[in-house]
């Protein structure tokens, strides 16, 4: 298939779904082009986190190593973290003459303009949803939800367009009005070509950073902003974590430089635990951090990094929202009471005190959890089945009614 994907924000060094899926699509013999916003108009918080100074070189390197083409287009700007493209988006996608257009995030302005053209598109169309009810907090969300249910959902239903859910959550049906039978769930996963247990990498990383072989290494990798619980993490690490062996905390990621970020930085510096700080890493450079650690923590929300940590045999500690409770229900991790520094520390202590055999069992279950259900080799095949079925339906005239 000739697949064109549109994505508001694409950074080749990130570990988002589109970065990994696209690579596997090409690996499986498809031709893939990503159409996205120009780097100079990216939201400041994302630009600061990932860095855009060398974006052209990063794009070229991504294309060289994956075979995925990248086209960046001008935009008017971002509104509520949604890119507002110029008319060049439509002209570019039509000019590429894809077999199928895969619009990531069905509720973006870019995706919605193609949904509005259903019945007149000269190619098949598929979209997906990354939104959860708990994350939909925009003050105008009720107006938008009503618009979507009345105007866009009927078009998706009429033309039987799949809206692939990336989370096992009823948001698409209950809030947007797209029936679940039209919204298959394909979870995120891990690129196991990169992420897997590696004893040599573990030893090398620890040796380079003077971490004892017997140390318990706690890892956080991600944004250190309010949405991801940066301060909660820093507060939980203020007091010493008593253990029978040394405890070392790896904190990988940048703060935004605002007042919240400065507070997080000050708290981390004042910690009575040994904390090693690292700047934001390229996705392809993250594996050694996971391979060297013993526990991954996610103070707030859900994270795609959960799957990469688990693929490396890391148990996970995360807040007890409905997604994380399900993720950690397989003997592969623990949840703590959302927003509670005290319970976060208690669960950290519980992991530190685990008998070695119990810890090894949890680590094995983490690896098995990914191998059985969440390897991107398998996930990409599931997407390809839906894309191919949509293309077949389009060619049979079912999307032209």
Secondary structure, DSSP 8 states (H G I E B T S, - for coil): -EEEEEESS--TTS--HHHHHHHHHHHTT-EEEEEEE-GGGS-HHHHHHH--TTHHHHHHHHHHHH--EEEEE-EEEEETTEEEE-THHHHHHHHHT-SEEEESSTTSHHHHHHHTTTTS-SSEEEEEE---GGG---TTHHHHHHHIIIIIHHHHHHTT--EEESSS-THHHHTT---GGGS-B----B-TTT-S--HHHHHHHHHHTT--TT-EEEEEES--SGGGTHHHHHHHTSS----SS-EEEEEE----SSHHHHHHHHHHHT-SSEEEEE----GGG-HHHHHH-SEEEE-SS--THHHHHHHTT-EEEEE-SHHHHHHTTTTTEEEE-TT-HHHHHHHHHHHHTS-HHHHHHHHHHHHHHHHHH-BHHHHHHHHHHHHHHHHHHHHTTGGG-
